[in-house]
């Protein structure tokens, strides 16, 4: 299992605390320092069953600079959203956990973290 975090984020700290309390085996990715590629974002979105705009942080200053809230939200716009998120990883919702069963979760709640744990063998 891998978790994408911003160490300054309280939701990320909470998710890590839960994983540690459950003695989960996981890898941390500081996604602001190691931004995901557009291919990695596409894979995570496939695992989440979501579109790029569903995990975009529209309140970030860079979102306002780009005017991203006004961008179209359709199939022909996916690449534009993905490119922006790869170039500006602060736009990506956090934390994101990728589970061993091929799924993923935007783990902003304790329930989402526990659900991701259930989907990873050896962490249930």
C-alpha positions, -999 to 999 in steps of 0.1 A, spaced: 0 0 0 12 35 -8 -1 68 6 4 101 -11 7 128 15 16 164 23 33 162 57 18 196 67 -18 183 61 -38 174 92 -59 148 72 -26 132 61 -13 131 96 -45 115 108 -44 89 81 -8 80 90 -17 78 127 -44 53 118 -21 32 96 5 32 124 -20 23 151 -31 -7 129 5 -17 123 -1 -14 85 27 -19 60 28 11 37 51 34 17 49 72 20 51 93 -11 55 130 -5 37 139 -37 46 176 -36 83 166 -38 77 136 -60 48 146 -82 30 119 -100 31 117 -138 0 121 -158 1 83 -164 3 77 -126 -26 101 -121 -46 83 -148 -40 50 -131 -50 63 -97 -81 78 -111 -90 45 -128 -85 28 -94 -107 54 -78 -133 53 -105 -132 92 -107 -124 119 -131 -95 144 -125 -119 172 -115 -132 150 -87 -99 150 -69 -89 186 -77 -83 211 -49 -100 241 -64 -93 263 -33 -55 263 -39 -40 296 -51 -26 279 -82 -62 268 -91 -73 304 -91 -43 314 -112 -51 287 -138 -88 294 -136 -93 256 -133 -127 259 -117 -140 272 -150 -125 244 -172 -148 220 -190 -154 187 -172 -157 163 -200 -136 135 -217 -119 159 -241 -106 180 -211 -91 151 -191 -56 156 -205 -56 193 -196 -67 185 -160 -41 158 -157 -13 179 -171 -22 207 -146 -22 183 -117 11 168 -127 27 202 -131 11 216 -99 7 187 -75 -9 210 -48 -40 206 -70 -43 169 -60 -66 160 -32 -49 142 -3 -42 118 12 -46 91 -15 -41 55 -6 -35 28 -32 -45 -6 -19 -30 -39 -29 -62 -51 -44 -59 -26 -72 -83 0 -57 -75 34 -42 -92 58 -18 -91 95 -11 -86 89 26 -98 121 41 -118 103 68 -109 76 92 -135 54 76 -119 57 42 -85 48 57 -100 17 75 -117 7 42 -84 8 24 -68 -13 51 -95 -39 46 -86 -41 9 -49 -48 15 -39 -84 25 -20 -85 58 -35 -52 70 -70 -63 79 
